[in-house]
Amino acid sequence: MAVTFVRSIPANGARNVSLTPVIQTFFDKNVVNDSVWENNREEFDLVRNEIIIPINVTRIPDTVDFDRRREIFIQPVNSLRPNTSYGLVIKKNLTSKSGETLGKQIRISFTTRGITPEE
């Protein structure tokens, strides 16, 4: 069976997302094990109008917290633009510890919040 994308925070279609988000992605299998981590950290792109935005992809190793083995975190290196649409692309070769892949590309779209007068 393939790895299944379960959900993300923020969810697909979210609005008013922070300009410095930590995007949590959740899967149904262990995707952070050392045996697959080097591959999986390259399986994410954050895009704005198809321009790739620099990101950090992190995990909590399954040896540290086994209950977090299905979570991967994505954070832009720099603040995002206000009132702007972004897409997080999860590529099809994301792999579980047991060797199964996502098998299809997933795209999560969200829009950042606006600037408030005090910023």
Jmol script that loads the backbone (N, CA, C; Angstrom):
load data "model"
ATOM      1  N   MET A   1       0.831  -1.187   0.000  1.00  0.00           N
ATOM      2  CA  MET A   1       0.000   0.000   0.000  1.00  0.00           C
ATOM      3  C   MET A   1       0.875   1.251   0.000  1.00  0.00           C
ATOM      4  N   ALA A   2       0.378   2.298  -0.594  1.00  0.00           N
ATOM      5  CA  ALA A   2       1.110   3.552  -0.682  1.00  0.00           C
ATOM      6  C   ALA A   2       1.047   4.309   0.636  1.00  0.00           C
ATOM      7  N   VAL A   3       1.989   5.234   0.788  1.00  0.00           N
ATOM      8  CA  VAL A   3       1.909   6.187   1.896  1.00  0.00           C
ATOM      9  C   VAL A   3       0.715   7.094   1.610  1.00  0.00           C
ATOM     10  N   THR A   4      -0.046   7.449   2.625  1.00  0.00           N
ATOM     11  CA  THR A   4      -1.194   8.332   2.448  1.00  0.00           C
ATOM     12  C   THR A   4      -0.959   9.636   3.185  1.00  0.00           C
ATOM     13  N   PHE A   5      -1.174  10.742   2.479  1.00  0.00           N
ATOM     14  CA  PHE A   5      -1.167  12.057   3.113  1.00  0.00           C
ATOM     15  C   PHE A   5      -2.458  12.174   3.907  1.00  0.00           C
ATOM     16  N   VAL A   6      -2.369  12.530   5.184  1.00  0.00           N
ATOM     17  CA  VAL A   6      -3.543  12.588   6.044  1.00  0.00           C
ATOM     18  C   VAL A   6      -4.093  14.011   6.141  1.00  0.00           C
ATOM     19  N   ARG A   7      -3.230  14.966   6.501  1.00  0.00           N
ATOM     20  CA  ARG A   7      -3.687  16.351   6.642  1.00  0.00           C
ATOM     21  C   ARG A   7      -2.484  17.261   6.822  1.00  0.00           C
ATOM     22  N   SER A   8      -2.765  18.551   6.843  1.00  0.00           N
ATOM     23  CA  SER A   8      -1.722  19.529   7.122  1.00  0.00           C
ATOM     24  C   SER A   8      -2.289  20.628   8.002  1.00  0.00           C
ATOM     25  N   ILE A   9      -1.397  21.300   8.699  1.00  0.00           N
ATOM     26  CA  ILE A   9      -1.730  22.516   9.441  1.00  0.00           C
ATOM     27  C   ILE A   9      -0.740  23.564   8.956  1.00  0.00           C
ATOM     28  N   PRO A  10      -1.182  24.596   8.264  1.00  0.00           N
ATOM     29  CA  PRO A  10      -2.563  24.926   7.913  1.00  0.00           C
ATOM     30  C   PRO A  10      -3.120  23.952   6.880  1.00  0.00           C
ATOM     31  N   ALA A  11      -4.437  23.864   6.855  1.00  0.00           N
ATOM     32  CA  ALA A  11      -5.122  22.966   5.928  1.00  0.00           C
ATOM     33  C   ALA A  11      -5.138  23.561   4.523  1.00  0.00           C
ATOM     34  N   ASN A  12      -5.384  22.714   3.543  1.00  0.00           N
ATOM     35  CA  ASN A  12      -5.530  23.181   2.167  1.00  0.00           C
ATOM     36  C   ASN A  12      -6.628  24.242   2.104  1.00  0.00           C
ATOM     37  N   GLY A  13      -6.355  25.358   1.464  1.00  0.00           N
ATOM     38  CA  GLY A  13      -7.322  26.430   1.329  1.00  0.00           C
ATOM     39  C   GLY A  13      -7.324  27.428   2.478  1.00  0.00           C
ATOM     40  N   ALA A  14      -6.442  27.246   3.464  1.00  0.00           N
ATOM     41  CA  ALA A  14      -6.418  28.143   4.630  1.00  0.00           C
ATOM     42  C   ALA A  14      -6.098  29.575   4.213  1.00  0.00           C
ATOM     43  N   ARG A  15      -6.656  30.517   4.967  1.00  0.00           N
ATOM     44  CA  ARG A  15      -6.402  31.944   4.770  1.00  0.00           C
ATOM     45  C   ARG A  15      -5.839  32.514   6.067  1.00  0.00           C
ATOM     46  N   ASN A  16      -5.268  33.704   5.970  1.00  0.00           N
ATOM     47  CA  ASN A  16      -4.697  34.390   7.140  1.00  0.00           C
ATOM     48  C   ASN A  16      -3.597  33.588   7.817  1.00  0.00           C
ATOM     49  N   VAL A  17      -2.805  32.879   7.013  1.00  0.00           N
ATOM     50  CA  VAL A  17      -1.690  32.088   7.534  1.00  0.00           C
ATOM     51  C   VAL A  17      -0.551  33.041   7.910  1.00  0.00           C
ATOM     52  N   SER A  18       0.136  32.730   8.974  1.00  0.00           N
ATOM     53  CA  SER A  18       1.273  33.521   9.442  1.00  0.00           C
ATOM     54  C   SER A  18       2.289  33.735   8.321  1.00  0.00           C
ATOM     55  N   LEU A  19       3.008  34.852   8.397  1.00  0.00           N
ATOM     56  CA  LEU A  19       4.069  35.123   7.424  1.00  0.00           C
ATOM     57  C   LEU A  19       5.321  34.303   7.722  1.00  0.00           C
ATOM     58  N   THR A  20       5.360  33.690   8.898  1.00  0.00           N
ATOM     59  CA  THR A  20       6.481  32.817   9.280  1.00  0.00           C
ATOM     60  C   THR A  20       5.927  31.471   9.778  1.00  0.00           C
ATOM     61  N   PRO A  21       5.215  30.751   8.920  1.00  0.00           N
ATOM     62  CA  PRO A  21       4.554  29.522   9.368  1.00  0.00           C
ATOM     63  C   PRO A  21       5.511  28.354   9.553  1.00  0.00           C
ATOM     64  N   VAL A  22       5.115  27.452  10.438  1.00  0.00           N
ATOM     65  CA  VAL A  22       5.700  26.116  10.482  1.00  0.00           C
ATOM     66  C   VAL A  22       4.575  25.211  10.015  1.00  0.00           C
ATOM     67  N   ILE A  23       4.708  24.698   8.814  1.00  0.00           N
ATOM     68  CA  ILE A  23       3.658  23.871   8.221  1.00  0.00           C
ATOM     69  C   ILE A  23       3.878  22.430   8.673  1.00  0.00           C
ATOM     70  N   GLN A  24       2.852  21.856   9.307  1.00  0.00           N
ATOM     71  CA  GLN A  24       2.928  20.468   9.753  1.00  0.00           C
ATOM     72  C   GLN A  24       2.219  19.595   8.725  1.00  0.00           C
ATOM     73  N   THR A  25       2.887  18.533   8.301  1.00  0.00           N
ATOM     74  CA  THR A  25       2.255  17.565   7.412  1.00  0.00           C
ATOM     75  C   THR A  25       2.192  16.228   8.148  1.00  0.00           C
ATOM     76  N   PHE A  26       1.088  15.521   7.940  1.00  0.00           N
ATOM     77  CA  PHE A  26       0.840  14.262   8.636  1.00  0.00           C
ATOM     78  C   PHE A  26       0.572  13.164   7.607  1.00  0.00           C
ATOM     79  N   PHE A  27       1.174  11.994   7.832  1.00  0.00           N
ATOM     80  CA  PHE A  27       1.032  10.853   6.947  1.00  0.00           C
ATOM     81  C   PHE A  27       0.581   9.648   7.760  1.00  0.00           C
ATOM     82  N   ASP A  28       0.232   8.566   7.081  1.00  0.00           N
ATOM     83  CA  ASP A  28      -0.261   7.385   7.795  1.00  0.00           C
ATOM     84  C   ASP A  28       0.832   6.376   8.131  1.00  0.00           C
ATOM     85  N   LYS A  29       2.079   6.676   7.751  1.00  0.00           N
ATOM     86  CA  LYS A  29       3.184   5.746   8.011  1.00  0.00           C
ATOM     87  C   LYS A  29       4.412   6.517   8.493  1.00  0.00           C
ATOM     88  N   ASN A  30       5.398   5.795   8.968  1.00  0.00           N
ATOM     89  CA  ASN A  30       6.650   6.388   9.434  1.00  0.00           C
ATOM     90  C   ASN A  30       7.420   6.947   8.228  1.00  0.00           C
ATOM     91  N   VAL A  31       7.563   8.277   8.195  1.00  0.00           N
ATOM     92  CA  VAL A  31       8.263   8.933   7.088  1.00  0.00           C
ATOM     93  C   VAL A  31       9.499   9.698   7.572  1.00  0.00           C
ATOM     94  N   VAL A  32       9.890   9.501   8.841  1.00  0.00           N
ATOM     95  CA  VAL A  32      11.029  10.232   9.387  1.00  0.00           C
ATOM     96  C   VAL A  32      12.204   9.330   9.777  1.00  0.00           C
ATOM     97  N   ASN A  33      12.067   8.040   9.613  1.00  0.00           N
ATOM     98  CA  ASN A  33      13.124   7.108   9.968  1.00  0.00           C
ATOM     99  C   ASN A  33      14.409   7.455   9.213  1.00  0.00           C
ATOM    100  N   ASP A  34      15.549   7.245   9.857  1.00  0.00           N
ATOM    101  CA  ASP A  34      16.839   7.562   9.234  1.00  0.00           C
ATOM    102  C   ASP A  34      17.013   6.914   7.862  1.00  0.00           C
ATOM    103  N   SER A  35      16.425   5.747   7.656  1.00  0.00           N
ATOM    104  CA  SER A  35      16.597   5.025   6.390  1.00  0.00           C
ATOM    105  C   SER A  35      15.956   5.738   5.196  1.00  0.00           C
ATOM    106  N   VAL A  36      14.988   6.637   5.452  1.00  0.00           N
ATOM    107  CA  VAL A  36      14.297   7.342   4.360  1.00  0.00           C
ATOM    108  C   VAL A  36      14.403   8.867   4.462  1.00  0.00           C
ATOM    109  N   TRP A  37      14.970   9.365   5.547  1.00  0.00           N
ATOM    110  CA  TRP A  37      14.932  10.804   5.802  1.00  0.00           C
ATOM    111  C   TRP A  37      15.662  11.627   4.749  1.00  0.00           C
ATOM    112  N   GLU A  38      16.845  11.206   4.315  1.00  0.00           N
ATOM    113  CA  GLU A  38      17.587  11.997   3.319  1.00  0.00           C
ATOM    114  C   GLU A  38      16.772  12.173   2.039  1.00  0.00           C
ATOM    115  N   ASN A  39      16.054  11.150   1.630  1.00  0.00           N
ATOM    116  CA  ASN A  39      15.163  11.264   0.476  1.00  0.00           C
ATOM    117  C   ASN A  39      13.985  12.185   0.789  1.00  0.00           C
ATOM    118  N   ASN A  40      13.310  11.935   1.895  1.00  0.00           N
ATOM    119  CA  ASN A  40      12.056  12.625   2.188  1.00  0.00           C
ATOM    120  C   ASN A  40      12.226  14.119   2.406  1.00  0.00           C
ATOM    121  N   ARG A  41      13.345  14.541   2.932  1.00  0.00           N
ATOM    122  CA  ARG A  41      13.523  15.981   3.153  1.00  0.00           C
ATOM    123  C   ARG A  41      13.640  16.744   1.839  1.00  0.00           C
ATOM    124  N   GLU A  42      13.874  16.038   0.741  1.00  0.00           N
ATOM    125  CA  GLU A  42      13.952  16.663  -0.588  1.00  0.00           C
ATOM    126  C   GLU A  42      12.629  16.578  -1.349  1.00  0.00           C
ATOM    127  N   GLU A  43      11.621  16.012  -0.737  1.00  0.00           N
ATOM    128  CA  GLU A  43      10.346  15.768  -1.422  1.00  0.00           C
ATOM    129  C   GLU A  43       9.309  16.871  -1.201  1.00  0.00           C
ATOM    130  N   PHE A  44       9.749  18.055  -0.792  1.00  0.00           N
ATOM    131  CA  PHE A  44       8.850  19.183  -0.551  1.00  0.00           C
ATOM    132  C   PHE A  44       9.344  20.418  -1.287  1.00  0.00           C
ATOM    133  N   ASP A  45       8.421  21.157  -1.893  1.00  0.00           N
ATOM    134  CA  ASP A  45       8.710  22.465  -2.461  1.00  0.00           C
ATOM    135  C   ASP A  45       7.627  23.424  -1.995  1.00  0.00           C
ATOM    136  N   LEU A  46       8.037  24.634  -1.643  1.00  0.00           N
ATOM    137  CA  LEU A  46       7.089  25.707  -1.366  1.00  0.00           C
ATOM    138  C   LEU A  46       7.184  26.658  -2.546  1.00  0.00           C
ATOM    139  N   VAL A  47       6.039  26.940  -3.185  1.00  0.00           N
ATOM    140  CA  VAL A  47       6.068  27.746  -4.402  1.00  0.00           C
ATOM    141  C   VAL A  47       5.102  28.928  -4.316  1.00  0.00           C
ATOM    142  N   ARG A  48       5.499  30.001  -4.980  1.00  0.00           N
ATOM    143  CA  ARG A  48       4.657  31.177  -5.187  1.00  0.00           C
ATOM    144  C   ARG A  48       4.732  31.467  -6.680  1.00  0.00           C
ATOM    145  N   ASN A  49       3.619  31.350  -7.376  1.00  0.00           N
ATOM    146  CA  ASN A  49       3.611  31.533  -8.836  1.00  0.00           C
ATOM    147  C   ASN A  49       4.681  30.672  -9.507  1.00  0.00           C
ATOM    148  N   GLU A  50       4.807  29.454  -9.043  1.00  0.00           N
ATOM    149  CA  GLU A  50       5.752  28.460  -9.562  1.00  0.00           C
ATOM    150  C   GLU A  50       7.216  28.811  -9.307  1.00  0.00           C
ATOM    151  N   ILE A  51       7.483  29.840  -8.509  1.00  0.00           N
ATOM    152  CA  ILE A  51       8.844  30.161  -8.072  1.00  0.00           C
ATOM    153  C   ILE A  51       9.071  29.403  -6.767  1.00  0.00           C
ATOM    154  N   ILE A  52      10.171  28.663  -6.688  1.00  0.00           N
ATOM    155  CA  ILE A  52      10.455  27.870  -5.493  1.00  0.00           C
ATOM    156  C   ILE A  52      11.023  28.781  -4.400  1.00  0.00           C
ATOM    157  N   ILE A  53      10.423  28.701  -3.219  1.00  0.00           N
ATOM    158  CA  ILE A  53      10.806  29.489  -2.047  1.00  0.00           C
ATOM    159  C   ILE A  53      11.717  28.620  -1.168  1.00  0.00           C
ATOM    160  N   PRO A  54      12.851  29.144  -0.691  1.00  0.00           N
ATOM    161  CA  PRO A  54      13.732  28.339   0.176  1.00  0.00           C
ATOM    162  C   PRO A  54      13.026  27.922   1.480  1.00  0.00           C
ATOM    163  N   ILE A  55      13.197  26.658   1.836  1.00  0.00           N
ATOM    164  CA  ILE A  55      12.561  26.113   3.040  1.00  0.00           C
ATOM    165  C   ILE A  55      13.536  25.249   3.830  1.00  0.00           C
ATOM    166  N   ASN A  56      13.181  25.059   5.089  1.00  0.00           N
ATOM    167  CA  ASN A  56      13.822  24.056   5.933  1.00  0.00           C
ATOM    168  C   ASN A  56      12.795  22.960   6.175  1.00  0.00           C
ATOM    169  N   VAL A  57      13.216  21.718   5.992  1.00  0.00           N
ATOM    170  CA  VAL A  57      12.343  20.565   6.213  1.00  0.00           C
ATOM    171  C   VAL A  57      12.921  19.806   7.399  1.00  0.00           C
ATOM    172  N   THR A  58      12.097  19.657   8.450  1.00  0.00           N
ATOM    173  CA  THR A  58      12.601  19.038   9.671  1.00  0.00           C
ATOM    174  C   THR A  58      11.660  17.940  10.166  1.00  0.00           C
ATOM    175  N   ARG A  59      12.153  17.207  11.143  1.00  0.00           N
ATOM    176  CA  ARG A  59      11.403  16.098  11.734  1.00  0.00           C
ATOM    177  C   ARG A  59      11.771  15.990  13.198  1.00  0.00           C
ATOM    178  N   ILE A  60      10.997  15.225  13.911  1.00  0.00           N
ATOM    179  CA  ILE A  60      11.386  14.748  15.236  1.00  0.00           C
ATOM    180  C   ILE A  60      11.711  13.271  15.014  1.00  0.00           C
ATOM    181  N   PRO A  61      12.977  12.865  15.126  1.00  0.00           N
ATOM    182  CA  PRO A  61      13.350  11.478  14.817  1.00  0.00           C
ATOM    183  C   PRO A  61      12.516  10.466  15.590  1.00  0.00           C
ATOM    184  N   ASP A  62      12.215   9.350  14.940  1.00  0.00           N
ATOM    185  CA  ASP A  62      11.401   8.315  15.590  1.00  0.00           C
ATOM    186  C   ASP A  62      12.120   7.692  16.783  1.00  0.00           C
ATOM    187  N   THR A  63      13.427   7.874  16.871  1.00  0.00           N
ATOM    188  CA  THR A  63      14.160   7.380  18.035  1.00  0.00           C
ATOM    189  C   THR A  63      13.968   8.301  19.234  1.00  0.00           C
ATOM    190  N   VAL A  64      13.540   9.546  18.981  1.00  0.00           N
ATOM    191  CA  VAL A  64      13.308  10.524  20.049  1.00  0.00           C
ATOM    192  C   VAL A  64      11.856  10.475  20.516  1.00  0.00           C
ATOM    193  N   ASP A  65      10.925  10.465  19.555  1.00  0.00           N
ATOM    194  CA  ASP A  65       9.501  10.441  19.890  1.00  0.00           C
ATOM    195  C   ASP A  65       8.770   9.615  18.837  1.00  0.00           C
ATOM    196  N   PHE A  66       8.578   8.333  19.132  1.00  0.00           N
ATOM    197  CA  PHE A  66       7.966   7.411  18.169  1.00  0.00           C
ATOM    198  C   PHE A  66       6.577   7.870  17.744  1.00  0.00           C
ATOM    199  N   ASP A  67       5.856   8.573  18.627  1.00  0.00           N
ATOM    200  CA  ASP A  67       4.507   9.034  18.300  1.00  0.00           C
ATOM    201  C   ASP A  67       4.496  10.130  17.243  1.00  0.00           C
ATOM    202  N   ARG A  68       5.638  10.751  16.942  1.00  0.00           N
ATOM    203  CA  ARG A  68       5.700  11.832  15.955  1.00  0.00           C
ATOM    204  C   ARG A  68       6.293  11.340  14.623  1.00  0.00           C
ATOM    205  N   ARG A  69       6.389  10.040  14.432  1.00  0.00           N
ATOM    206  CA  ARG A  69       7.056   9.461  13.253  1.00  0.00           C
ATOM    207  C   ARG A  69       6.330   9.702  11.938  1.00  0.00           C
ATOM    208  N   ARG A  70       5.118  10.214  11.996  1.00  0.00           N
ATOM    209  CA  ARG A  70       4.322  10.433  10.782  1.00  0.00           C
ATOM    210  C   ARG A  70       4.223  11.913  10.434  1.00  0.00           C
ATOM    211  N   GLU A  71       5.022  12.756  11.098  1.00  0.00           N
ATOM    212  CA  GLU A  71       4.950  14.207  10.909  1.00  0.00           C
ATOM    213  C   GLU A  71       6.244  14.755  10.313  1.00  0.00           C
ATOM    214  N   ILE A  72       6.087  15.669   9.349  1.00  0.00           N
ATOM    215  CA  ILE A  72       7.218  16.408   8.793  1.00  0.00           C
ATOM    216  C   ILE A  72       6.840  17.881   8.834  1.00  0.00           C
ATOM    217  N   PHE A  73       7.820  18.726   9.186  1.00  0.00           N
ATOM    218  CA  PHE A  73       7.603  20.155   9.345  1.00  0.00           C
ATOM    219  C   PHE A  73       8.336  20.929   8.259  1.00  0.00           C
ATOM    220  N   ILE A  74       7.669  21.918   7.698  1.00  0.00           N
ATOM    221  CA  ILE A  74       8.245  22.744   6.644  1.00  0.00           C
ATOM    222  C   ILE A  74       8.153  24.193   7.090  1.00  0.00           C
ATOM    223  N   GLN A  75       9.271  24.894   7.022  1.00  0.00           N
ATOM    224  CA  GLN A  75       9.290  26.300   7.413  1.00  0.00           C
ATOM    225  C   GLN A  75      10.085  27.094   6.382  1.00  0.00           C
ATOM    226  N   PRO A  76       9.492  28.192   5.878  1.00  0.00           N
ATOM    227  CA  PRO A  76      10.246  29.025   4.940  1.00  0.00           C
ATOM    228  C   PRO A  76      11.468  29.633   5.637  1.00  0.00           C
ATOM    229  N   VAL A  77      12.558  29.772   4.893  1.00  0.00           N
ATOM    230  CA  VAL A  77      13.784  30.363   5.435  1.00  0.00           C
ATOM    231  C   VAL A  77      13.546  31.829   5.790  1.00  0.00           C
ATOM    232  N   ASN A  78      12.791  32.542   4.951  1.00  0.00           N
ATOM    233  CA  ASN A  78      12.484  33.957   5.167  1.00  0.00           C
ATOM    234  C   ASN A  78      10.980  34.135   5.319  1.00  0.00           C
ATOM    235  N   SER A  79      10.571  35.286   5.848  1.00  0.00           N
ATOM    236  CA  SER A  79       9.140  35.586   5.974  1.00  0.00           C
ATOM    237  C   SER A  79       8.481  35.563   4.602  1.00  0.00           C
ATOM    238  N   LEU A  80       7.238  35.115   4.571  1.00  0.00           N
ATOM    239  CA  LEU A  80       6.469  35.109   3.331  1.00  0.00           C
ATOM    240  C   LEU A  80       5.851  36.489   3.104  1.00  0.00           C
ATOM    241  N   ARG A  81       5.375  36.703   1.888  1.00  0.00           N
ATOM    242  CA  ARG A  81       4.735  37.973   1.549  1.00  0.00           C
ATOM    243  C   ARG A  81       3.309  38.009   2.065  1.00  0.00           C
ATOM    244  N   PRO A  82       2.841  39.173   2.532  1.00  0.00           N
ATOM    245  CA  PRO A  82       1.458  39.278   2.995  1.00  0.00           C
ATOM    246  C   PRO A  82       0.463  39.174   1.840  1.00  0.00           C
ATOM    247  N   ASN A  83      -0.739  38.714   2.162  1.00  0.00           N
ATOM    248  CA  ASN A  83      -1.838  38.590   1.175  1.00  0.00           C
ATOM    249  C   ASN A  83      -1.396  37.889  -0.103  1.00  0.00           C
ATOM    250  N   THR A  84      -0.680  36.801   0.046  1.00  0.00           N
ATOM    251  CA  THR A  84      -0.120  36.103  -1.112  1.00  0.00           C
ATOM    252  C   THR A  84      -0.472  34.621  -1.040  1.00  0.00           C
ATOM    253  N   SER A  85      -0.759  34.046  -2.191  1.00  0.00           N
ATOM    254  CA  SER A  85      -1.065  32.612  -2.274  1.00  0.00           C
ATOM    255  C   SER A  85       0.213  31.811  -2.462  1.00  0.00           C
ATOM    256  N   TYR A  86       0.301  30.708  -1.743  1.00  0.00           N
ATOM    257  CA  TYR A  86       1.436  29.795  -1.814  1.00  0.00           C
ATOM    258  C   TYR A  86       0.924  28.377  -1.984  1.00  0.00           C
ATOM    259  N   GLY A  87       1.786  27.518  -2.493  1.00  0.00           N
ATOM    260  CA  GLY A  87       1.472  26.102  -2.585  1.00  0.00           C
ATOM    261  C   GLY A  87       2.612  25.285  -2.013  1.00  0.00           C
ATOM    262  N   LEU A  88       2.275  24.343  -1.155  1.00  0.00           N
ATOM    263  CA  LEU A  88       3.254  23.380  -0.675  1.00  0.00           C
ATOM    264  C   LEU A  88       3.072  22.120  -1.506  1.00  0.00           C
ATOM    265  N   VAL A  89       4.114  21.745  -2.215  1.00  0.00           N
ATOM    266  CA  VAL A  89       4.071  20.555  -3.068  1.00  0.00           C
ATOM    267  C   VAL A  89       4.793  19.418  -2.360  1.00  0.00           C
ATOM    268  N   ILE A  90       4.091  18.299  -2.211  1.00  0.00           N
ATOM    269  CA  ILE A  90       4.697  17.084  -1.676  1.00  0.00           C
ATOM    270  C   ILE A  90       4.858  16.151  -2.865  1.00  0.00           C
ATOM    271  N   LYS A  91       6.093  15.814  -3.169  1.00  0.00           N
ATOM    272  CA  LYS A  91       6.384  15.032  -4.367  1.00  0.00           C
ATOM    273  C   LYS A  91       6.056  13.551  -4.173  1.00  0.00           C
ATOM    274  N   LYS A  92       5.856  12.881  -5.279  1.00  0.00           N
ATOM    275  CA  LYS A  92       5.348  11.510  -5.269  1.00  0.00           C
ATOM    276  C   LYS A  92       6.311  10.471  -4.709  1.00  0.00           C
ATOM    277  N   ASN A  93       7.598  10.791  -4.596  1.00  0.00           N
ATOM    278  CA  ASN A  93       8.560   9.799  -4.110  1.00  0.00           C
ATOM    279  C   ASN A  93       8.798   9.839  -2.611  1.00  0.00           C
ATOM    280  N   LEU A  94       7.964  10.585  -1.863  1.00  0.00           N
ATOM    281  CA  LEU A  94       8.036  10.527  -0.403  1.00  0.00           C
ATOM    282  C   LEU A  94       7.856   9.057  -0.019  1.00  0.00           C
ATOM    283  N   THR A  95       8.726   8.546   0.845  1.00  0.00           N
ATOM    284  CA  THR A  95       8.795   7.106   1.102  1.00  0.00           C
ATOM    285  C   THR A  95       8.656   6.792   2.586  1.00  0.00           C
ATOM    286  N   SER A  96       7.952   5.716   2.881  1.00  0.00           N
ATOM    287  CA  SER A  96       7.829   5.264   4.266  1.00  0.00           C
ATOM    288  C   SER A  96       9.027   4.388   4.628  1.00  0.00           C
ATOM    289  N   LYS A  97       9.179   4.157   5.918  1.00  0.00           N
ATOM    290  CA  LYS A  97      10.244   3.283   6.419  1.00  0.00           C
ATOM    291  C   LYS A  97      10.177   1.911   5.758  1.00  0.00           C
ATOM    292  N   SER A  98       8.974   1.443   5.459  1.00  0.00           N
ATOM    293  CA  SER A  98       8.819   0.114   4.852  1.00  0.00           C
ATOM    294  C   SER A  98       8.949   0.125   3.328  1.00  0.00           C
ATOM    295  N   GLY A  99       9.268   1.299   2.740  1.00  0.00           N
ATOM    296  CA  GLY A  99       9.570   1.358   1.308  1.00  0.00           C
ATOM    297  C   GLY A  99       8.420   1.761   0.406  1.00  0.00           C
ATOM    298  N   GLU A 100       7.253   2.021   0.958  1.00  0.00           N
ATOM    299  CA  GLU A 100       6.131   2.449   0.117  1.00  0.00           C
ATOM    300  C   GLU A 100       6.264   3.937  -0.187  1.00  0.00           C
ATOM    301  N   THR A 101       5.791   4.367  -1.364  1.00  0.00           N
ATOM    302  CA  THR A 101       5.867   5.776  -1.740  1.00  0.00           C
ATOM    303  C   THR A 101       4.480   6.400  -1.779  1.00  0.00           C
ATOM    304  N   LEU A 102       4.470   7.720  -1.798  1.00  0.00           N
ATOM    305  CA  LEU A 102       3.219   8.466  -1.897  1.00  0.00           C
ATOM    306  C   LEU A 102       2.550   8.167  -3.242  1.00  0.00           C
ATOM    307  N   GLY A 103       3.365   8.080  -4.307  1.00  0.00           N
ATOM    308  CA  GLY A 103       2.848   7.653  -5.609  1.00  0.00           C
ATOM    309  C   GLY A 103       2.178   8.739  -6.439  1.00  0.00           C
ATOM    310  N   LYS A 104       1.868   9.869  -5.827  1.00  0.00           N
ATOM    311  CA  LYS A 104       1.268  10.983  -6.556  1.00  0.00           C
ATOM    312  C   LYS A 104       1.657  12.277  -5.856  1.00  0.00           C
ATOM    313  N   GLN A 105       1.675  13.342  -6.608  1.00  0.00           N
ATOM    314  CA  GLN A 105       1.996  14.641  -6.034  1.00  0.00           C
ATOM    315  C   GLN A 105       0.778  15.205  -5.298  1.00  0.00           C
ATOM    316  N   ILE A 106       1.017  15.821  -4.156  1.00  0.00           N
ATOM    317  CA  ILE A 106      -0.028  16.482  -3.365  1.00  0.00           C
ATOM    318  C   ILE A 106       0.307  17.973  -3.343  1.00  0.00           C
ATOM    319  N   ARG A 107      -0.703  18.817  -3.479  1.00  0.00           N
ATOM    320  CA  ARG A 107      -0.476  20.266  -3.386  1.00  0.00           C
ATOM    321  C   ARG A 107      -1.442  20.853  -2.361  1.00  0.00           C
ATOM    322  N   ILE A 108      -0.872  21.572  -1.404  1.00  0.00           N
ATOM    323  CA  ILE A 108      -1.641  22.248  -0.366  1.00  0.00           C
ATOM    324  C   ILE A 108      -1.511  23.743  -0.627  1.00  0.00           C
ATOM    325  N   SER A 109      -2.633  24.398  -0.845  1.00  0.00           N
ATOM    326  CA  SER A 109      -2.617  25.838  -1.124  1.00  0.00           C
ATOM    327  C   SER A 109      -3.074  26.616   0.102  1.00  0.00           C
ATOM    328  N   PHE A 110      -2.453  27.769   0.325  1.00  0.00           N
ATOM    329  CA  PHE A 110      -2.859  28.647   1.417  1.00  0.00           C
ATOM    330  C   PHE A 110      -2.512  30.086   1.070  1.00  0.00           C
ATOM    331  N   THR A 111      -3.137  31.012   1.776  1.00  0.00           N
ATOM    332  CA  THR A 111      -2.900  32.439   1.564  1.00  0.00           C
ATOM    333  C   THR A 111      -2.460  33.054   2.883  1.00  0.00           C
ATOM    334  N   THR A 112      -1.418  33.868   2.812  1.00  0.00           N
ATOM    335  CA  THR A 112      -0.922  34.522   4.019  1.00  0.00           C
ATOM    336  C   THR A 112      -1.818  35.688   4.425  1.00  0.00           C
ATOM    337  N   ARG A 113      -1.668  36.086   5.678  1.00  0.00           N
ATOM    338  CA  ARG A 113      -2.471  37.194   6.208  1.00  0.00           C
ATOM    339  C   ARG A 113      -1.935  38.519   5.689  1.00  0.00           C
ATOM    340  N   GLY A 114      -2.718  39.565   5.884  1.00  0.00           N
ATOM    341  CA  GLY A 114      -2.284  40.904   5.515  1.00  0.00           C
ATOM    342  C   GLY A 114      -1.441  41.525   6.601  1.00  0.00           C
ATOM    343  N   ILE A 115      -0.895  42.678   6.287  1.00  0.00           N
ATOM    344  CA  ILE A 115      -0.115  43.442   7.265  1.00  0.00           C
ATOM    345  C   ILE A 115      -1.075  44.297   8.090  1.00  0.00           C
ATOM    346  N   THR A 116      -0.891  44.298   9.380  1.00  0.00           N
ATOM    347  CA  THR A 116      -1.716  45.163  10.238  1.00  0.00           C
ATOM    348  C   THR A 116      -0.971  46.477  10.453  1.00  0.00           C
ATOM    349  N   PRO A 117      -1.680  47.553  10.775  1.00  0.00           N
ATOM    350  CA  PRO A 117      -1.053  48.876  10.896  1.00  0.00           C
ATOM    351  C   PRO A 117       0.150  48.942  11.846  1.00  0.00           C
ATOM    352  N   GLU A 118       0.151  48.120  12.896  1.00  0.00           N
ATOM    353  CA  GLU A 118       1.261  48.203  13.852  1.00  0.00           C
ATOM    354  C   GLU A 118       2.517  47.471  13.380  1.00  0.00           C
ATOM    355  N   GLU A 119       2.468  46.816  12.227  1.00  0.00           N
ATOM    356  CA  GLU A 119       3.654  46.087  11.757  1.00  0.00           C
ATOM    357  C   GLU A 119       4.557  46.960  10.934  1.00  0.00           C
TER     358      GLU A 119
END
end "model"
wireframe off; spacefill off
backbone 0.3
color backbone group
